[in-house]
Amino acid sequence: MNRDTPGGSGDFETLRHFVEAGGACAAPLRIECRVRNGRGWREAGQSYSCESDRGGVCRNADQPSQRCLDYEVRFLCDR
């Protein structure tokens, strides 16, 4: 799922937004995050947070020389 682009202050694929939109459960078992081009978020070399209880967050201010890339997430729910 990808609800945000990296403009503004960063790229925010937060669990709260997906739950409110009916796209995710409130307590996912796992999360997978990646750059929209398919590259793993760890290989992207950016300061990025990928946590099942919060979602994926990239802040432009935390990047030393570039803006955030465009990330996407998916949640594993027990349903």
mmCIF file of the N, C-alpha and C atoms, coordinates in Angstrom:
data_MODEL
# 
_entry.id   MODEL 
# 
loop_
_atom_site.group_PDB 
_atom_site.id 
_atom_site.type_symbol 
_atom_site.label_atom_id 
_atom_site.label_alt_id 
_atom_site.label_comp_id 
_atom_site.label_asym_id 
_atom_site.label_entity_id 
_atom_site.label_seq_id 
_atom_site.pdbx_PDB_ins_code 
_atom_site.Cartn_x 
_atom_site.Cartn_y 
_atom_site.Cartn_z 
_atom_site.occupancy 
_atom_site.B_iso_or_equiv 
_atom_site.pdbx_formal_charge 
_atom_site.auth_seq_id 
_atom_site.auth_comp_id 
_atom_site.auth_asym_id 
_atom_site.auth_atom_id 
_atom_site.pdbx_PDB_model_num 
ATOM 1   N N  . MET A 1 1  ? 0.841   -1.163  0.000  1.00 0.00 ? 1  MET A N  1 
ATOM 2   C CA . MET A 1 1  ? 0.000   0.000   0.000  1.00 0.00 ? 1  MET A CA 1 
ATOM 3   C C  . MET A 1 1  ? 0.892   1.234   0.000  1.00 0.00 ? 1  MET A C  1 
ATOM 4   N N  . ASN A 1 2  ? 0.437   2.198   -0.708 1.00 0.00 ? 2  ASN A N  1 
ATOM 5   C CA . ASN A 1 2  ? 1.200   3.432   -0.836 1.00 0.00 ? 2  ASN A CA 1 
ATOM 6   C C  . ASN A 1 2  ? 0.211   4.584   -0.869 1.00 0.00 ? 2  ASN A C  1 
ATOM 7   N N  . ARG A 1 3  ? 0.109   5.331   0.194  1.00 0.00 ? 3  ARG A N  1 
ATOM 8   C CA . ARG A 1 3  ? -0.873  6.406   0.279  1.00 0.00 ? 3  ARG A CA 1 
ATOM 9   C C  . ARG A 1 3  ? -0.253  7.792   0.175  1.00 0.00 ? 3  ARG A C  1 
ATOM 10  N N  . ASP A 1 4  ? 1.067   7.871   0.163  1.00 0.00 ? 4  ASP A N  1 
ATOM 11  C CA . ASP A 1 4  ? 1.737   9.156   0.258  1.00 0.00 ? 4  ASP A CA 1 
ATOM 12  C C  . ASP A 1 4  ? 2.898   9.191   -0.727 1.00 0.00 ? 4  ASP A C  1 
ATOM 13  N N  . THR A 1 5  ? 3.245   10.383  -1.157 1.00 0.00 ? 5  THR A N  1 
ATOM 14  C CA . THR A 1 5  ? 4.452   10.575  -1.954 1.00 0.00 ? 5  THR A CA 1 
ATOM 15  C C  . THR A 1 5  ? 5.468   11.312  -1.087 1.00 0.00 ? 5  THR A C  1 
ATOM 16  N N  . PRO A 1 6  ? 6.739   11.285  -1.466 1.00 0.00 ? 6  PRO A N  1 
ATOM 17  C CA . PRO A 1 6  ? 7.771   11.845  -0.593 1.00 0.00 ? 6  PRO A CA 1 
ATOM 18  C C  . PRO A 1 6  ? 7.864   13.364  -0.575 1.00 0.00 ? 6  PRO A C  1 
ATOM 19  N N  . GLY A 1 7  ? 6.915   14.067  -1.093 1.00 0.00 ? 7  GLY A N  1 
ATOM 20  C CA . GLY A 1 7  ? 6.938   15.525  -1.046 1.00 0.00 ? 7  GLY A CA 1 
ATOM 21  C C  . GLY A 1 7  ? 6.675   16.039  0.357  1.00 0.00 ? 7  GLY A C  1 
ATOM 22  N N  . GLY A 1 8  ? 6.690   17.325  0.504  1.00 0.00 ? 8  GLY A N  1 
ATOM 23  C CA . GLY A 1 8  ? 6.426   17.912  1.819  1.00 0.00 ? 8  GLY A CA 1 
ATOM 24  C C  . GLY A 1 8  ? 7.510   17.547  2.813  1.00 0.00 ? 8  GLY A C  1 
ATOM 25  N N  . SER A 1 9  ? 7.115   17.011  3.960  1.00 0.00 ? 9  SER A N  1 
ATOM 26  C CA . SER A 1 9  ? 8.099   16.701  5.005  1.00 0.00 ? 9  SER A CA 1 
ATOM 27  C C  . SER A 1 9  ? 8.614   15.270  4.943  1.00 0.00 ? 9  SER A C  1 
ATOM 28  N N  . GLY A 1 10 ? 8.082   14.437  4.038  1.00 0.00 ? 10 GLY A N  1 
ATOM 29  C CA . GLY A 1 10 ? 8.586   13.075  3.915  1.00 0.00 ? 10 GLY A CA 1 
ATOM 30  C C  . GLY A 1 10 ? 7.567   12.141  3.311  1.00 0.00 ? 10 GLY A C  1 
ATOM 31  N N  . ASP A 1 11 ? 7.755   10.851  3.550  1.00 0.00 ? 11 ASP A N  1 
ATOM 32  C CA . ASP A 1 11 ? 6.873   9.810   3.028  1.00 0.00 ? 11 ASP A CA 1 
ATOM 33  C C  . ASP A 1 11 ? 6.323   9.031   4.219  1.00 0.00 ? 11 ASP A C  1 
ATOM 34  N N  . PHE A 1 12 ? 5.009   9.060   4.400  1.00 0.00 ? 12 PHE A N  1 
ATOM 35  C CA . PHE A 1 12 ? 4.385   8.489   5.591  1.00 0.00 ? 12 PHE A CA 1 
ATOM 36  C C  . PHE A 1 12 ? 3.343   7.448   5.196  1.00 0.00 ? 12 PHE A C  1 
ATOM 37  N N  . GLU A 1 13 ? 3.669   6.203   5.405  1.00 0.00 ? 13 GLU A N  1 
ATOM 38  C CA . GLU A 1 13 ? 2.760   5.080   5.149  1.00 0.00 ? 13 GLU A CA 1 
ATOM 39  C C  . GLU A 1 13 ? 2.369   4.515   6.514  1.00 0.00 ? 13 GLU A C  1 
ATOM 40  N N  . THR A 1 14 ? 1.611   5.283   7.276  1.00 0.00 ? 14 THR A N  1 
ATOM 41  C CA . THR A 1 14 ? 1.354   4.930   8.666  1.00 0.00 ? 14 THR A CA 1 
ATOM 42  C C  . THR A 1 14 ? 0.186   3.956   8.818  1.00 0.00 ? 14 THR A C  1 
ATOM 43  N N  . LEU A 1 15 ? 0.308   3.092   9.797  1.00 0.00 ? 15 LEU A N  1 
ATOM 44  C CA . LEU A 1 15 ? -0.742  2.120   10.104 1.00 0.00 ? 15 LEU A CA 1 
ATOM 45  C C  . LEU A 1 15 ? -2.061  2.825   10.372 1.00 0.00 ? 15 LEU A C  1 
ATOM 46  N N  . ARG A 1 16 ? -2.021  3.893   11.133 1.00 0.00 ? 16 ARG A N  1 
ATOM 47  C CA . ARG A 1 16 ? -3.251  4.615   11.487 1.00 0.00 ? 16 ARG A CA 1 
ATOM 48  C C  . ARG A 1 16 ? -4.054  5.011   10.252 1.00 0.00 ? 16 ARG A C  1 
ATOM 49  N N  . HIS A 1 17 ? -3.385  5.538   9.236  1.00 0.00 ? 17 HIS A N  1 
ATOM 50  C CA . HIS A 1 17 ? -4.090  5.940   8.017  1.00 0.00 ? 17 HIS A CA 1 
ATOM 51  C C  . HIS A 1 17 ? -4.715  4.739   7.305  1.00 0.00 ? 17 HIS A C  1 
ATOM 52  N N  . PHE A 1 18 ? -4.002  3.625   7.252  1.00 0.00 ? 18 PHE A N  1 
ATOM 53  C CA . PHE A 1 18 ? -4.542  2.456   6.567  1.00 0.00 ? 18 PHE A CA 1 
ATOM 54  C C  . PHE A 1 18 ? -5.695  1.834   7.345  1.00 0.00 ? 18 PHE A C  1 
ATOM 55  N N  . VAL A 1 19 ? -5.622  1.851   8.668  1.00 0.00 ? 19 VAL A N  1 
ATOM 56  C CA . VAL A 1 19 ? -6.724  1.331   9.490  1.00 0.00 ? 19 VAL A CA 1 
ATOM 57  C C  . VAL A 1 19 ? -7.958  2.210   9.282  1.00 0.00 ? 19 VAL A C  1 
ATOM 58  N N  . GLU A 1 20 ? -7.786  3.527   9.323  1.00 0.00 ? 20 GLU A N  1 
ATOM 59  C CA . GLU A 1 20 ? -8.908  4.448   9.133  1.00 0.00 ? 20 GLU A CA 1 
ATOM 60  C C  . GLU A 1 20 ? -9.561  4.279   7.762  1.00 0.00 ? 20 GLU A C  1 
ATOM 61  N N  . ALA A 1 21 ? -8.759  3.938   6.760  1.00 0.00 ? 21 ALA A N  1 
ATOM 62  C CA . ALA A 1 21 ? -9.281  3.749   5.403  1.00 0.00 ? 21 ALA A CA 1 
ATOM 63  C C  . ALA A 1 21 ? -9.820  2.335   5.169  1.00 0.00 ? 21 ALA A C  1 
ATOM 64  N N  . GLY A 1 22 ? -9.702  1.472   6.172  1.00 0.00 ? 22 GLY A N  1 
ATOM 65  C CA . GLY A 1 22 ? -10.190 0.103   6.038  1.00 0.00 ? 22 GLY A CA 1 
ATOM 66  C C  . GLY A 1 22 ? -9.253  -0.823  5.295  1.00 0.00 ? 22 GLY A C  1 
ATOM 67  N N  . GLY A 1 23 ? -7.981  -0.435  5.149  1.00 0.00 ? 23 GLY A N  1 
ATOM 68  C CA . GLY A 1 23 ? -7.030  -1.231  4.392  1.00 0.00 ? 23 GLY A CA 1 
ATOM 69  C C  . GLY A 1 23 ? -6.110  -2.113  5.212  1.00 0.00 ? 23 GLY A C  1 
ATOM 70  N N  . ALA A 1 24 ? -6.190  -2.010  6.542  1.00 0.00 ? 24 ALA A N  1 
ATOM 71  C CA . ALA A 1 24 ? -5.314  -2.810  7.406  1.00 0.00 ? 24 ALA A CA 1 
ATOM 72  C C  . ALA A 1 24 ? -6.005  -3.055  8.738  1.00 0.00 ? 24 ALA A C  1 
ATOM 73  N N  . CYS A 1 25 ? -5.564  -4.088  9.417  1.00 0.00 ? 25 CYS A N  1 
ATOM 74  C CA . CYS A 1 25 ? -6.081  -4.377  10.751 1.00 0.00 ? 25 CYS A CA 1 
ATOM 75  C C  . CYS A 1 25 ? -5.368  -3.480  11.770 1.00 0.00 ? 25 CYS A C  1 
ATOM 76  N N  . ALA A 1 26 ? -5.939  -3.359  12.943 1.00 0.00 ? 26 ALA A N  1 
ATOM 77  C CA . ALA A 1 26 ? -5.385  -2.460  13.958 1.00 0.00 ? 26 ALA A CA 1 
ATOM 78  C C  . ALA A 1 26 ? -4.139  -3.009  14.630 1.00 0.00 ? 26 ALA A C  1 
ATOM 79  N N  . ALA A 1 27 ? -3.954  -4.338  14.604 1.00 0.00 ? 27 ALA A N  1 
ATOM 80  C CA . ALA A 1 27 ? -2.800  -4.950  15.276 1.00 0.00 ? 27 ALA A CA 1 
ATOM 81  C C  . ALA A 1 27 ? -2.158  -5.992  14.352 1.00 0.00 ? 27 ALA A C  1 
ATOM 82  N N  . PRO A 1 28 ? -1.446  -5.544  13.323 1.00 0.00 ? 28 PRO A N  1 
ATOM 83  C CA . PRO A 1 28 ? -0.834  -6.492  12.385 1.00 0.00 ? 28 PRO A CA 1 
ATOM 84  C C  . PRO A 1 28 ? 0.255   -7.338  13.045 1.00 0.00 ? 28 PRO A C  1 
ATOM 85  N N  . LEU A 1 29 ? 0.401   -8.551  12.529 1.00 0.00 ? 29 LEU A N  1 
ATOM 86  C CA . LEU A 1 29 ? 1.425   -9.463  13.033 1.00 0.00 ? 29 LEU A CA 1 
ATOM 87  C C  . LEU A 1 29 ? 2.811   -9.090  12.516 1.00 0.00 ? 29 LEU A C  1 
ATOM 88  N N  . ARG A 1 30 ? 2.857   -8.617  11.288 1.00 0.00 ? 30 ARG A N  1 
ATOM 89  C CA . ARG A 1 30 ? 4.132   -8.248  10.647 1.00 0.00 ? 30 ARG A CA 1 
ATOM 90  C C  . ARG A 1 30 ? 3.892   -7.129  9.658  1.00 0.00 ? 30 ARG A C  1 
ATOM 91  N N  . ILE A 1 31 ? 4.999   -6.544  9.242  1.00 0.00 ? 31 ILE A N  1 
ATOM 92  C CA . ILE A 1 31 ? 4.969   -5.517  8.205  1.00 0.00 ? 31 ILE A CA 1 
ATOM 93  C C  . ILE A 1 31 ? 6.121   -5.783  7.240  1.00 0.00 ? 31 ILE A C  1 
ATOM 94  N N  . GLU A 1 32 ? 5.911   -5.473  5.977  1.00 0.00 ? 32 GLU A N  1 
ATOM 95  C CA . GLU A 1 32 ? 6.982   -5.470  4.987  1.00 0.00 ? 32 GLU A CA 1 
ATOM 96  C C  . GLU A 1 32 ? 7.005   -4.079  4.370  1.00 0.00 ? 32 GLU A C  1 
ATOM 97  N N  . CYS A 1 33 ? 8.199   -3.532  4.264  1.00 0.00 ? 33 CYS A N  1 
ATOM 98  C CA . CYS A 1 33 ? 8.378   -2.202  3.679  1.00 0.00 ? 33 CYS A CA 1 
ATOM 99  C C  . CYS A 1 33 ? 9.397   -2.302  2.556  1.00 0.00 ? 33 CYS A C  1 
ATOM 100 N N  . ARG A 1 34 ? 9.190   -1.507  1.524  1.00 0.00 ? 34 ARG A N  1 
ATOM 101 C CA . ARG A 1 34 ? 10.157  -1.457  0.430  1.00 0.00 ? 34 ARG A CA 1 
ATOM 102 C C  . ARG A 1 34 ? 9.998   -0.149  -0.323 1.00 0.00 ? 34 ARG A C  1 
ATOM 103 N N  . VAL A 1 35 ? 11.015  0.175   -1.088 1.00 0.00 ? 35 VAL A N  1 
ATOM 104 C CA . VAL A 1 35 ? 10.933  1.311   -1.997 1.00 0.00 ? 35 VAL A CA 1 
ATOM 105 C C  . VAL A 1 35 ? 9.975   0.902   -3.103 1.00 0.00 ? 35 VAL A C  1 
ATOM 106 N N  . ARG A 1 36 ? 9.246   1.825   -3.612 1.00 0.00 ? 36 ARG A N  1 
ATOM 107 C CA . ARG A 1 36 ? 8.223   1.510   -4.617 1.00 0.00 ? 36 ARG A CA 1 
ATOM 108 C C  . ARG A 1 36 ? 8.783   0.800   -5.844 1.00 0.00 ? 36 ARG A C  1 
ATOM 109 N N  . ASN A 1 37 ? 10.043  0.969   -6.139 1.00 0.00 ? 37 ASN A N  1 
ATOM 110 C CA . ASN A 1 37 ? 10.654  0.291   -7.292 1.00 0.00 ? 37 ASN A CA 1 
ATOM 111 C C  . ASN A 1 37 ? 11.007  -1.166  -6.980 1.00 0.00 ? 37 ASN A C  1 
ATOM 112 N N  . GLY A 1 38 ? 10.691  -1.642  -5.757 1.00 0.00 ? 38 GLY A N  1 
ATOM 113 C CA . GLY A 1 38 ? 10.935  -3.027  -5.388 1.00 0.00 ? 38 GLY A CA 1 
ATOM 114 C C  . GLY A 1 38 ? 12.177  -3.259  -4.547 1.00 0.00 ? 38 GLY A C  1 
ATOM 115 N N  . ARG A 1 39 ? 13.024  -2.265  -4.419 1.00 0.00 ? 39 ARG A N  1 
ATOM 116 C CA . ARG A 1 39 ? 14.243  -2.400  -3.620 1.00 0.00 ? 39 ARG A CA 1 
ATOM 117 C C  . ARG A 1 39 ? 13.886  -2.429  -2.134 1.00 0.00 ? 39 ARG A C  1 
ATOM 118 N N  . GLY A 1 40 ? 14.555  -3.255  -1.365 1.00 0.00 ? 40 GLY A N  1 
ATOM 119 C CA . GLY A 1 40 ? 14.321  -3.327  0.070  1.00 0.00 ? 40 GLY A CA 1 
ATOM 120 C C  . GLY A 1 40 ? 14.648  -2.015  0.754  1.00 0.00 ? 40 GLY A C  1 
ATOM 121 N N  . TRP A 1 41 ? 13.897  -1.687  1.800  1.00 0.00 ? 41 TRP A N  1 
ATOM 122 C CA . TRP A 1 41 ? 14.103  -0.395  2.458  1.00 0.00 ? 41 TRP A CA 1 
ATOM 123 C C  . TRP A 1 41 ? 15.461  -0.302  3.122  1.00 0.00 ? 41 TRP A C  1 
ATOM 124 N N  . ARG A 1 42 ? 16.003  -1.421  3.592  1.00 0.00 ? 42 ARG A N  1 
ATOM 125 C CA . ARG A 1 42 ? 17.332  -1.382  4.219  1.00 0.00 ? 42 ARG A CA 1 
ATOM 126 C C  . ARG A 1 42 ? 18.429  -1.084  3.193  1.00 0.00 ? 42 ARG A C  1 
ATOM 127 N N  . GLU A 1 43 ? 18.241  -1.549  1.975  1.00 0.00 ? 43 GLU A N  1 
ATOM 128 C CA . GLU A 1 43 ? 19.225  -1.309  0.913  1.00 0.00 ? 43 GLU A CA 1 
ATOM 129 C C  . GLU A 1 43 ? 19.152  0.104   0.358  1.00 0.00 ? 43 GLU A C  1 
ATOM 130 N N  . ALA A 1 44 ? 18.096  0.830   0.661  1.00 0.00 ? 44 ALA A N  1 
ATOM 131 C CA . ALA A 1 44 ? 17.919  2.176   0.116  1.00 0.00 ? 44 ALA A CA 1 
ATOM 132 C C  . ALA A 1 44 ? 18.903  3.166   0.724  1.00 0.00 ? 44 ALA A C  1 
ATOM 133 N N  . GLY A 1 45 ? 19.431  2.863   1.901  1.00 0.00 ? 45 GLY A N  1 
ATOM 134 C CA . GLY A 1 45 ? 20.429  3.732   2.514  1.00 0.00 ? 45 GLY A CA 1 
ATOM 135 C C  . GLY A 1 45 ? 19.859  4.999   3.134  1.00 0.00 ? 45 GLY A C  1 
ATOM 136 N N  . GLN A 1 46 ? 18.572  4.995   3.435  1.00 0.00 ? 46 GLN A N  1 
ATOM 137 C CA . GLN A 1 46 ? 17.966  6.171   4.045  1.00 0.00 ? 46 GLN A CA 1 
ATOM 138 C C  . GLN A 1 46 ? 17.605  5.886   5.498  1.00 0.00 ? 46 GLN A C  1 
ATOM 139 N N  . SER A 1 47 ? 17.440  6.958   6.241  1.00 0.00 ? 47 SER A N  1 
ATOM 140 C CA . SER A 1 47 ? 16.931  6.833   7.599  1.00 0.00 ? 47 SER A CA 1 
ATOM 141 C C  . SER A 1 47 ? 15.430  6.590   7.469  1.00 0.00 ? 47 SER A C  1 
ATOM 142 N N  . TYR A 1 48 ? 14.981  5.392   7.819  1.00 0.00 ? 48 TYR A N  1 
ATOM 143 C CA . TYR A 1 48 ? 13.599  4.972   7.587  1.00 0.00 ? 48 TYR A CA 1 
ATOM 144 C C  . TYR A 1 48 ? 13.165  4.069   8.719  1.00 0.00 ? 48 TYR A C  1 
ATOM 145 N N  . SER A 1 49 ? 11.931  4.199   9.146  1.00 0.00 ? 49 SER A N  1 
ATOM 146 C CA . SER A 1 49 ? 11.377  3.376   10.214 1.00 0.00 ? 49 SER A CA 1 
ATOM 147 C C  . SER A 1 49 ? 10.302  2.472   9.635  1.00 0.00 ? 49 SER A C  1 
ATOM 148 N N  . CYS A 1 50 ? 10.413  1.165   9.888  1.00 0.00 ? 50 CYS A N  1 
ATOM 149 C CA . CYS A 1 50 ? 9.450   0.174   9.401  1.00 0.00 ? 50 CYS A CA 1 
ATOM 150 C C  . CYS A 1 50 ? 9.051   -0.700  10.586 1.00 0.00 ? 50 CYS A C  1 
ATOM 151 N N  . GLU A 1 51 ? 7.925   -0.369  11.208 1.00 0.00 ? 51 GLU A N  1 
ATOM 152 C CA . GLU A 1 51 ? 7.479   -1.063  12.410 1.00 0.00 ? 51 GLU A CA 1 
ATOM 153 C C  . GLU A 1 51 ? 6.019   -1.474  12.260 1.00 0.00 ? 51 GLU A C  1 
ATOM 154 N N  . SER A 1 52 ? 5.703   -2.729  12.605 1.00 0.00 ? 52 SER A N  1 
ATOM 155 C CA . SER A 1 52 ? 4.347   -3.233  12.400 1.00 0.00 ? 52 SER A CA 1 
ATOM 156 C C  . SER A 1 52 ? 3.298   -2.456  13.185 1.00 0.00 ? 52 SER A C  1 
ATOM 157 N N  . ASP A 1 53 ? 3.650   -1.877  14.303 1.00 0.00 ? 53 ASP A N  1 
ATOM 158 C CA . ASP A 1 53 ? 2.658   -1.140  15.093 1.00 0.00 ? 53 ASP A CA 1 
ATOM 159 C C  . ASP A 1 53 ? 2.541   0.332   14.707 1.00 0.00 ? 53 ASP A C  1 
ATOM 160 N N  . ARG A 1 54 ? 3.383   0.784   13.768 1.00 0.00 ? 54 ARG A N  1 
ATOM 161 C CA . ARG A 1 54 ? 3.338   2.198   13.359 1.00 0.00 ? 54 ARG A CA 1 
ATOM 162 C C  . ARG A 1 54 ? 3.265   2.385   11.854 1.00 0.00 ? 54 ARG A C  1 
ATOM 163 N N  . GLY A 1 55 ? 3.841   1.472   11.095 1.00 0.00 ? 55 GLY A N  1 
ATOM 164 C CA . GLY A 1 55 ? 3.903   1.613   9.650  1.00 0.00 ? 55 GLY A CA 1 
ATOM 165 C C  . GLY A 1 55 ? 5.281   2.056   9.207  1.00 0.00 ? 55 GLY A C  1 
ATOM 166 N N  . GLY A 1 56 ? 5.353   2.637   8.016  1.00 0.00 ? 56 GLY A N  1 
ATOM 167 C CA . GLY A 1 56 ? 6.622   3.098   7.468  1.00 0.00 ? 56 GLY A CA 1 
ATOM 168 C C  . GLY A 1 56 ? 6.693   4.611   7.471  1.00 0.00 ? 56 GLY A C  1 
ATOM 169 N N  . VAL A 1 57 ? 7.832   5.140   7.942  1.00 0.00 ? 57 VAL A N  1 
ATOM 170 C CA . VAL A 1 57 ? 7.986   6.591   8.043  1.00 0.00 ? 57 VAL A CA 1 
ATOM 171 C C  . VAL A 1 57 ? 9.373   6.999   7.566  1.00 0.00 ? 57 VAL A C  1 
ATOM 172 N N  . CYS A 1 58 ? 9.396   7.966   6.676  1.00 0.00 ? 58 CYS A N  1 
ATOM 173 C CA . CYS A 1 58 ? 10.643  8.575   6.216  1.00 0.00 ? 58 CYS A CA 1 
ATOM 174 C C  . CYS A 1 58 ? 10.460  10.083  6.293  1.00 0.00 ? 58 CYS A C  1 
ATOM 175 N N  . ARG A 1 59 ? 11.368  10.749  6.973  1.00 0.00 ? 59 ARG A N  1 
ATOM 176 C CA . ARG A 1 59 ? 11.318  12.210  7.099  1.00 0.00 ? 59 ARG A CA 1 
ATOM 177 C C  . ARG A 1 59 ? 12.442  12.826  6.263  1.00 0.00 ? 59 ARG A C  1 
ATOM 178 N N  . ASN A 1 60 ? 12.082  13.764  5.417  1.00 0.00 ? 60 ASN A N  1 
ATOM 179 C CA . ASN A 1 60 ? 13.087  14.416  4.578  1.00 0.00 ? 60 ASN A CA 1 
ATOM 180 C C  . ASN A 1 60 ? 14.192  15.055  5.414  1.00 0.00 ? 60 ASN A C  1 
ATOM 181 N N  . ALA A 1 61 ? 13.860  15.592  6.568  1.00 0.00 ? 61 ALA A N  1 
ATOM 182 C CA . ALA A 1 61 ? 14.844  16.255  7.423  1.00 0.00 ? 61 ALA A CA 1 
ATOM 183 C C  . ALA A 1 61 ? 15.907  15.280  7.945  1.00 0.00 ? 61 ALA A C  1 
ATOM 184 N N  . ASP A 1 62 ? 15.609  13.984  7.965  1.00 0.00 ? 62 ASP A N  1 
ATOM 185 C CA . ASP A 1 62 ? 16.562  12.980  8.454  1.00 0.00 ? 62 ASP A CA 1 
ATOM 186 C C  . ASP A 1 62 ? 17.508  12.467  7.377  1.00 0.00 ? 62 ASP A C  1 
ATOM 187 N N  . GLN A 1 63 ? 17.332  12.919  6.146  1.00 0.00 ? 63 GLN A N  1 
ATOM 188 C CA . GLN A 1 63 ? 18.167  12.453  5.042  1.00 0.00 ? 63 GLN A CA 1 
ATOM 189 C C  . GLN A 1 63 ? 19.297  13.457  4.818  1.00 0.00 ? 63 GLN A C  1 
ATOM 190 N N  . PRO A 1 64 ? 20.537  13.002  4.842  1.00 0.00 ? 64 PRO A N  1 
ATOM 191 C CA . PRO A 1 64 ? 21.661  13.941  4.759  1.00 0.00 ? 64 PRO A CA 1 
ATOM 192 C C  . PRO A 1 64 ? 21.783  14.700  3.443  1.00 0.00 ? 64 PRO A C  1 
ATOM 193 N N  . SER A 1 65 ? 21.480  14.063  2.313  1.00 0.00 ? 65 SER A N  1 
ATOM 194 C CA . SER A 1 65 ? 21.741  14.750  1.052  1.00 0.00 ? 65 SER A CA 1 
ATOM 195 C C  . SER A 1 65 ? 20.637  14.590  0.012  1.00 0.00 ? 65 SER A C  1 
ATOM 196 N N  . GLN A 1 66 ? 19.516  14.038  0.399  1.00 0.00 ? 66 GLN A N  1 
ATOM 197 C CA . GLN A 1 66 ? 18.438  13.856  -0.574 1.00 0.00 ? 66 GLN A CA 1 
ATOM 198 C C  . GLN A 1 66 ? 17.099  13.803  0.137  1.00 0.00 ? 66 GLN A C  1 
ATOM 199 N N  . ARG A 1 67 ? 16.036  13.823  -0.644 1.00 0.00 ? 67 ARG A N  1 
ATOM 200 C CA . ARG A 1 67 ? 14.696  13.659  -0.094 1.00 0.00 ? 67 ARG A CA 1 
ATOM 201 C C  . ARG A 1 67 ? 14.389  12.168  0.048  1.00 0.00 ? 67 ARG A C  1 
ATOM 202 N N  . CYS A 1 68 ? 13.358  11.871  0.766  1.00 0.00 ? 68 CYS A N  1 
ATOM 203 C CA . CYS A 1 68 ? 12.929  10.484  0.923  1.00 0.00 ? 68 CYS A CA 1 
ATOM 204 C C  . CYS A 1 68 ? 12.542  9.883   -0.432 1.00 0.00 ? 68 CYS A C  1 
ATOM 205 N N  . LEU A 1 69 ? 12.789  8.611   -0.562 1.00 0.00 ? 69 LEU A N  1 
ATOM 206 C CA . LEU A 1 69 ? 12.289  7.872   -1.709 1.00 0.00 ? 69 LEU A CA 1 
ATOM 207 C C  . LEU A 1 69 ? 10.810  7.582   -1.482 1.00 0.00 ? 69 LEU A C  1 
ATOM 208 N N  . ASP A 1 70 ? 10.148  7.031   -2.485 1.00 0.00 ? 70 ASP A N  1 
ATOM 209 C CA . ASP A 1 70 ? 8.730   6.687   -2.365 1.00 0.00 ? 70 ASP A CA 1 
ATOM 210 C C  . ASP A 1 70 ? 8.634   5.240   -1.876 1.00 0.00 ? 70 ASP A C  1 
ATOM 211 N N  . TYR A 1 71 ? 8.110   5.048   -0.682 1.00 0.00 ? 71 TYR A N  1 
ATOM 212 C CA . TYR A 1 71 ? 8.024   3.730   -0.050 1.00 0.00 ? 71 TYR A CA 1 
ATOM 213 C C  . TYR A 1 71 ? 6.603   3.193   -0.095 1.00 0.00 ? 71 TYR A C  1 
ATOM 214 N N  . GLU A 1 72 ? 6.497   1.874   0.038  1.00 0.00 ? 72 GLU A N  1 
ATOM 215 C CA . GLU A 1 72 ? 5.200   1.212   0.173  1.00 0.00 ? 72 GLU A CA 1 
ATOM 216 C C  . GLU A 1 72 ? 5.315   0.145   1.255  1.00 0.00 ? 72 GLU A C  1 
ATOM 217 N N  . VAL A 1 73 ? 4.181   -0.222  1.821  1.00 0.00 ? 73 VAL A N  1 
ATOM 218 C CA . VAL A 1 73 ? 4.155   -1.190  2.916  1.00 0.00 ? 73 VAL A CA 1 
ATOM 219 C C  . VAL A 1 73 ? 3.050   -2.205  2.680  1.00 0.00 ? 73 VAL A C  1 
ATOM 220 N N  . ARG A 1 74 ? 3.170   -3.336  3.389  1.00 0.00 ? 74 ARG A N  1 
ATOM 221 C CA . ARG A 1 74 ? 2.045   -4.257  3.482  1.00 0.00 ? 74 ARG A CA 1 
ATOM 222 C C  . ARG A 1 74 ? 2.075   -4.890  4.861  1.00 0.00 ? 74 ARG A C  1 
ATOM 223 N N  . PHE A 1 75 ? 0.882   -5.143  5.358  1.00 0.00 ? 75 PHE A N  1 
ATOM 224 C CA . PHE A 1 75 ? 0.703   -5.658  6.708  1.00 0.00 ? 75 PHE A CA 1 
ATOM 225 C C  . PHE A 1 75 ? 0.155   -7.080  6.648  1.00 0.00 ? 75 PHE A C  1 
ATOM 226 N N  . LEU A 1 76 ? 0.632   -7.921  7.541  1.00 0.00 ? 76 LEU A N  1 
ATOM 227 C CA . LEU A 1 76 ? 0.093   -9.275  7.706  1.00 0.00 ? 76 LEU A CA 1 
ATOM 228 C C  . LEU A 1 76 ? -0.862  -9.235  8.896  1.00 0.00 ? 76 LEU A C  1 
ATOM 229 N N  . CYS A 1 77 ? -2.129  -9.509  8.604  1.00 0.00 ? 77 CYS A N  1 
ATOM 230 C CA . CYS A 1 77 ? -3.161  -9.490  9.639  1.00 0.00 ? 77 CYS A CA 1 
ATOM 231 C C  . CYS A 1 77 ? -3.665  -10.901 9.908  1.00 0.00 ? 77 CYS A C  1 
ATOM 232 N N  . ASP A 1 78 ? -4.115  -11.139 11.094 1.00 0.00 ? 78 ASP A N  1 
ATOM 233 C CA . ASP A 1 78 ? -4.628  -12.440 11.506 1.00 0.00 ? 78 ASP A CA 1 
ATOM 234 C C  . ASP A 1 78 ? -6.126  -12.505 11.228 1.00 0.00 ? 78 ASP A C  1 
ATOM 235 N N  . ARG A 1 79 ? -6.477  -12.648 9.953  1.00 0.00 ? 79 ARG A N  1 
ATOM 236 C CA . ARG A 1 79 ? -7.892  -12.756 9.561  1.00 0.00 ? 79 ARG A CA 1 
ATOM 237 C C  . ARG A 1 79 ? -8.045  -13.819 8.521  1.00 0.00 ? 79 ARG A C  1 
# 
